[in-house]
Amino acid sequence: MIIINKMKNRTLIIGLIILLIIIGIIYFANTKQERSVQPVGPIKIDITWEEAVRILNEGQVASVSQSHNLDVILYLKDGTIINTKEPNMDDIIIEVQKCGEPCKDILIATE
């Protein structure tokens, strides 16, 4: 009788330990998934024309596009997308030309 009770207790304890291990594995697997970084896509920012020209002259721009309504988009080398308004049509082209060496490889798209 005593031997049977000890076996039942041991089985119960082993079962509880296995259950706790399974719960721990599930918990940590879910926690790890929640902390993983998810891609958010490009960052889009609206800035002033003066700020856009400064960023352009710093050599951070990979390409630019302009539309007839004076909207200008700067696509930065780090993937950021910047929106601004140029004061006059083709001002972005003039600024890229004035920039010189830092802007020599910039692609320009116009509407």
N, CA, C and O of each residue as an XYZ file, in Angstrom:
444
protein
N       0.816     -1.183      0.000
C       0.000      0.000      0.000
C       0.865      1.256      0.000
O       0.605      2.195     -0.753
N       1.897      1.270      0.847
C       2.793      2.415      0.929
C       3.551      2.584     -0.378
O       3.759      3.708     -0.833
N       3.961      1.493     -0.977
C       4.694      1.541     -2.245
C       3.805      2.121     -3.345
O       4.271      2.918     -4.158
N       2.555      1.738     -3.376
C       1.634      2.237     -4.391
C       1.417      3.744     -4.210
O       1.386      4.474     -5.201
N       1.267      4.222     -2.983
C       1.092      5.651     -2.716
C       2.323      6.442     -3.149
O       2.201      7.523     -3.724
N       3.529      5.891     -2.868
C       4.763      6.569     -3.288
C       4.837      6.650     -4.810
O       5.264      7.670     -5.350
N       4.430      5.597     -5.504
C       4.457      5.590     -6.975
C       3.462      6.611     -7.522
O       3.752      7.311     -8.492
N       2.269      6.694     -6.884
C       1.275      7.675     -7.317
C       1.806      9.097     -7.119
O       1.632      9.955     -7.985
N       2.451      9.340     -5.982
C       3.016     10.663     -5.713
C       4.115     11.017     -6.716
O       4.163     12.134     -7.231
N       4.997     10.050     -6.984
C       6.064     10.273     -7.957
C       5.501     10.560     -9.342
O       5.968     11.468    -10.030
N       4.508      9.795     -9.748
C       3.868      9.993    -11.045
C       3.217     11.368    -11.107
O       3.309     12.056    -12.124
N       2.572     11.764    -10.045
C       1.927     13.065     -9.979
C       2.960     14.188    -10.079
O       2.758     15.161    -10.806
N       4.051     14.050     -9.355
C       5.112     15.064     -9.383
C       5.745     15.138    -10.777
O       5.949     16.233    -11.302
N       6.050     14.006    -11.368
C       6.623     13.982    -12.720
C       5.657     14.602    -13.722
O       6.073     15.354    -14.604
N       4.382     14.293    -13.591
C       3.367     14.875    -14.476
C       3.304     16.384    -14.337
O       3.199     17.093    -15.338
N       3.366     16.885    -13.109
C       3.355     18.330    -12.875
C       4.599     19.000    -13.460
O       4.505     20.077    -14.048
N       5.744     18.375    -13.303
C       6.985     18.920    -13.860
C       6.892     18.999    -15.383
O       7.263     20.012    -15.976
N       6.407     17.952    -16.007
C       6.255     17.947    -17.473
C       5.275     19.040    -17.904
O       5.517     19.746    -18.883
N       4.178     19.175    -17.174
C       3.190     20.209    -17.487
C       3.811     21.598    -17.382
O       3.585     22.437    -18.253
N       4.588     21.855    -16.331
C       5.244     23.154    -16.167
C       6.246     23.422    -17.282
O       6.364     24.553    -17.753
N       6.957     22.406    -17.701
C       7.904     22.560    -18.805
C       7.172     22.936    -20.081
O       7.612     23.833    -20.800
N       6.078     22.278    -20.372
C       5.290     22.572    -21.580
C       4.742     23.996    -21.529
O       4.806     24.727    -22.517
N       4.202     24.388    -20.369
C       3.675     25.751    -20.221
C       4.801     26.774    -20.422
O       4.600     27.794    -21.082
N       5.979     26.506    -19.857
C       7.127     27.404    -20.023
C       7.546     27.543    -21.473
O       7.822     28.648    -21.940
N       7.594     26.434    -22.187
C       7.971     26.469    -23.612
C       6.970     27.301    -24.399
O       7.368     28.131    -25.216
N       5.697     27.097    -24.172
C       4.657     27.851    -24.884
C       4.763     29.339    -24.545
O       4.682     30.183    -25.438
N       4.940     29.663    -23.280
C       5.036     31.061    -22.857
C       6.218     31.753    -23.526
O       6.057     32.827    -24.105
N       7.400     31.150    -23.454
C       8.581     31.791    -24.015
C       8.547     31.842    -25.537
O       9.100     32.771    -26.127
N       7.925     30.886    -26.175
C       7.785     30.916    -27.634
C       6.900     32.089    -28.040
O       7.223     32.797    -28.994
N       5.796     32.307    -27.338
C       4.899     33.426    -27.640
C       5.542     34.762    -27.305
O       5.373     35.725    -28.054
N       6.266     34.844    -26.213
C       6.928     36.084    -25.826
C       7.965     36.466    -26.863
O       8.081     37.640    -27.215
N       8.712     35.510    -27.353
C       9.741     35.788    -28.355
C       9.106     36.310    -29.634
O       9.647     37.235    -30.239
N       7.998     35.763    -30.062
C       7.318     36.212    -31.270
C       6.816     37.640    -31.117
O       6.895     38.423    -32.063
N       6.299     37.994    -29.943
C       5.781     39.336    -29.723
C       6.881     40.375    -29.760
O       6.628     41.514    -30.152
N       8.090     40.021    -29.366
C       9.190     40.971    -29.331
C       9.914     41.090    -30.661
O      10.765     41.967    -30.811
N       9.606     40.243    -31.624
C      10.309     40.322    -32.888
C       9.928     41.604    -33.617
O       8.787     42.060    -33.534
N      10.881     42.175    -34.323
C      10.683     43.430    -35.037
C       9.998     43.145    -36.364
O      10.431     42.290    -37.136
N       8.934     43.870    -36.609
C       8.199     43.719    -37.857
C       8.559     44.880    -38.782
O       8.655     46.016    -38.319
N       8.760     44.626    -40.063
C       9.057     45.729    -40.983
C       7.868     46.686    -41.058
O       6.715     46.255    -41.085
N       8.155     47.964    -41.091
C       7.095     48.965    -41.120
C       7.025     49.697    -42.451
O       6.147     50.538    -42.642
N       7.913     49.399    -43.357
C       7.929     50.093    -44.631
C       8.707     51.393    -44.521
O       9.252     51.720    -43.467
N       8.750     52.128    -45.620
C       9.530     53.367    -45.606
C       8.900     54.413    -44.689
O       7.682     54.468    -44.522
N       9.751     55.229    -44.107
C       9.298     56.330    -43.272
C       9.020     57.511    -44.186
O       9.856     57.867    -45.016
N       7.849     58.120    -44.038
C       7.462     59.263    -44.865
C       7.369     60.497    -43.982
O       6.724     60.476    -42.933
N       8.021     61.576    -44.417
C       8.104     62.792    -43.626
C       7.758     63.996    -44.505
O       8.161     64.058    -45.667
N       7.017     64.943    -43.950
C       6.762     66.227    -44.602
C       7.672     67.269    -43.964
O       7.689     67.424    -42.743
N       8.440     67.993    -44.808
C       9.353     69.012    -44.286
C       9.272     70.266    -45.147
O       8.643     70.274    -46.205
N       9.924     71.327    -44.671
C       9.951     72.580    -45.421
C      10.928     72.474    -46.587
O      11.775     71.581    -46.632
N      10.792     73.391    -47.515
C      11.688     73.441    -48.676
C      13.132     73.659    -48.223
O      14.046     73.027    -48.753
N      13.343     74.532    -47.263
C      14.697     74.822    -46.779
C      15.341     73.576    -46.165
O      16.525     73.316    -46.383
N      14.571     72.816    -45.407
C      15.100     71.575    -44.831
C      15.441     70.566    -45.925
O      16.445     69.859    -45.837
N      14.600     70.506    -46.955
C      14.841     69.575    -48.055
C      16.132     69.927    -48.790
O      16.905     69.036    -49.143
N      16.369     71.208    -49.021
C      17.600     71.644    -49.701
C      18.822     71.302    -48.854
O      19.849     70.879    -49.385
N      18.712     71.485    -47.537
C      19.828     71.132    -46.650
C      20.154     69.647    -46.737
O      21.321     69.269    -46.843
N      19.131     68.808    -46.691
C      19.320     67.356    -46.770
C      19.913     66.979    -48.127
O      20.787     66.116    -48.212
N      19.439     67.620    -49.165
C      19.969     67.392    -50.511
C      21.468     67.683    -50.542
O      22.250     66.870    -51.035
N      21.864     68.830    -50.023
C      23.273     69.245    -50.055
C      24.164     68.401    -49.161
O      25.382     68.382    -49.342
N      23.577     67.706    -48.201
C      24.359     66.807    -47.342
C      24.671     65.481    -48.021
O      25.424     64.670    -47.482
N      24.095     65.254    -49.204
C      24.380     64.025    -49.946
C      23.560     62.828    -49.504
O      23.952     61.688    -49.754
N      22.424     63.065    -48.847
C      21.603     61.960    -48.354
C      20.586     61.453    -49.380
O      19.934     60.435    -49.152
N      20.449     62.154    -50.502
C      19.371     61.873    -51.452
C      19.837     60.931    -52.557
O      20.909     61.114    -53.133
N      19.014     59.918    -52.847
C      19.296     58.987    -53.941
C      18.581     59.416    -55.221
O      19.141     59.320    -56.313
N      17.323     59.896    -55.078
C      16.563     60.341    -56.244
C      15.498     61.338    -55.811
O      15.128     61.418    -54.640
N      15.014     62.101    -56.796
C      13.960     63.079    -56.534
C      12.912     62.985    -57.623
O      13.181     62.541    -58.739
N      11.704     63.418    -57.267
C      10.664     63.547    -58.280
C       9.888     64.827    -58.002
O       9.764     65.266    -56.858
N       9.372     65.411    -59.070
C       8.579     66.629    -58.922
C       7.336     66.513    -59.777
O       7.324     65.819    -60.793
N       6.283     67.207    -59.348
C       5.040     67.210    -60.120
C       4.692     68.649    -60.495
O       5.300     69.598    -59.999
N       3.703     68.793    -61.378
C       3.309     70.125    -61.843
C       2.692     70.979    -60.740
O       2.647     72.203    -60.869
N       2.223     70.373    -59.677
C       1.644     71.152    -58.575
C       2.693     71.534    -57.530
O       2.348     71.911    -56.410
N       3.979     71.435    -57.899
C       5.136     71.831    -57.084
C       5.454     70.863    -55.946
O       6.294     71.167    -55.098
N       4.804     69.716    -55.914
C       5.167     68.697    -54.929
C       6.497     68.070    -55.324
O       6.714     67.723    -56.484
N       7.376     67.932    -54.350
C       8.683     67.300    -54.563
C       8.818     66.166    -53.557
O       8.492     66.315    -52.379
N       9.303     65.040    -54.042
C       9.576     63.897    -53.171
C      11.062     63.584    -53.257
O      11.617     63.406    -54.341
N      11.694     63.522    -52.087
C      13.104     63.123    -52.003
C      13.149     61.697    -51.468
O      12.582     61.404    -50.415
N      13.816     60.824    -52.187
C      14.001     59.444    -51.760
C      15.421     59.340    -51.212
O      16.392     59.402    -51.967
N      15.534     59.184    -49.912
C      16.852     59.166    -49.295
C      17.522     57.801    -49.428
O      16.863     56.787    -49.653
N      18.817     57.800    -49.286
C      19.602     56.568    -49.404
C      19.251     55.558    -48.305
O      19.434     54.356    -48.494
N      18.755     56.032    -47.168
C      18.392     55.123    -46.079
C      16.961     54.596    -46.189
O      16.497     53.884    -45.298
N      16.251     54.941    -47.278
C      14.897     54.459    -47.495
C      13.800     55.425    -47.063
O      12.625     55.196    -47.349
N      14.171     56.494    -46.382
C      13.194     57.500    -45.964
C      12.669     58.245    -47.184
O      13.405     58.490    -48.140
N      11.389     58.603    -47.142
C      10.764     59.370    -48.215
C      10.345     60.712    -47.639
O       9.624     60.770    -46.643
N      10.799     61.792    -48.269
C      10.516     63.133    -47.783
C       9.654     63.872    -48.792
O       9.952     63.899    -49.986
N       8.584     64.468    -48.292
C       7.704     65.288    -49.125
C       7.922     66.753    -48.791
O       8.082     67.121    -47.627
N       7.928     67.596    -49.838
C       8.032     69.035    -49.641
C       7.389     69.729    -50.840
O       6.949     69.071    -51.783
N       7.338     71.044    -50.798
C       6.833     71.846    -51.913
C       7.949     72.766    -52.350
O       8.553     73.453    -51.526
N       8.229     72.785    -53.654
C       9.228     73.724    -54.157
C       8.556     75.071    -54.409
O       7.388     75.122    -54.793
N       9.294     76.166    -54.192
C       8.700     77.492    -54.392
C       8.254     77.737    -55.833
O       7.198     78.322    -56.073
N       9.065     77.285    -56.786
C       8.780     77.477    -58.207
C       9.079     76.192    -58.960
O       9.872     75.362    -58.515
N       8.433     76.041    -60.106
C       8.648     74.855    -60.931
C      10.129     74.700    -61.272
O      10.795     75.668    -61.641
N      10.627     73.495    -61.148
C      12.002     73.105    -61.468
C      13.051     73.601    -60.470
O      14.247     73.487    -60.738
N      12.631     74.149    -59.327
C      13.615     74.557    -58.324
C      14.427     73.371    -57.829
O      15.603     73.531    -57.502
N      13.838     72.199    -57.765
C      14.591     71.035    -57.304
C      15.707     70.683    -58.284
O      16.797     70.281    -57.875
N      15.432     70.833    -59.562
C      16.463     70.549    -60.577
C      17.613     71.546    -60.433
O      18.781     71.164    -60.504
N      17.288     72.800    -60.233
C      18.312     73.834    -60.042
C      19.147     73.526    -58.800
O      20.371     73.657    -58.826
N      18.491     73.119    -57.714
C      19.215     72.801    -56.472
C      20.123     71.590    -56.638
O      21.227     71.570    -56.094
N      19.679     70.588    -57.377
C      20.519     69.407    -57.620
C      21.746     69.814    -58.427
O      22.850     69.348    -58.145
N      21.571     70.668    -59.417
C      22.707     71.127    -60.226
C      23.673     71.963    -59.394
O      24.887     71.822    -59.538
N      23.155     72.829    -58.526
C      24.004     73.663    -57.669
C      24.751     72.822    -56.639
O      25.842     73.198    -56.211
N      24.191     71.717    -56.246
C      24.749     70.872    -55.189
C      26.125     70.327    -55.560
O      27.002     70.221    -54.702
N      26.316     69.989    -56.799
C      27.617     69.498    -57.238
C      27.876     68.042    -56.901
O      27.008     67.190    -57.090
N      29.078     67.756    -56.400
C      29.560     66.388    -56.160
C      28.625     65.525    -55.311
O      28.378     64.381    -55.693
N      28.093     66.002    -54.185
C      27.215     65.139    -53.381
C      25.948     64.692    -54.122
O      25.310     63.714    -53.734
N      25.594     65.407    -55.178
C      24.344     65.119    -55.887
C      24.551     64.589    -57.309
O      23.599     64.489    -58.083
N      25.795     64.251    -57.649
C      26.105     63.896    -59.041
C      25.371     62.643    -59.546
O      25.151     62.514    -60.750
N      24.994     61.729    -58.662
C      24.349     60.485    -59.089
C      22.839     60.458    -58.833
O      22.207     59.410    -58.966
N      22.269     61.590    -58.471
C      20.821     61.638    -58.160
C      20.007     61.485    -59.431
O      20.252     62.154    -60.435
N      19.027     60.584    -59.365
C      18.076     60.421    -60.461
C      16.953     61.421    -60.267
O      16.476     61.620    -59.150
N      16.522     62.064    -61.375
C      15.456     63.063    -61.303
C      14.301     62.622    -62.180
O      14.486     62.306    -63.356
N      13.110     62.601    -61.604
C      11.897     62.278    -62.355
C      10.975     63.490    -62.329
O      10.746     64.087    -61.277
N      10.453     63.844    -63.487
C       9.515     64.965    -63.555
C       8.219     64.497    -64.181
O       8.186     63.539    -64.953
N       7.156     65.193    -63.831
C       5.829     64.835    -64.346
C       5.567     65.610    -65.609
O       4.504     65.464    -66.214
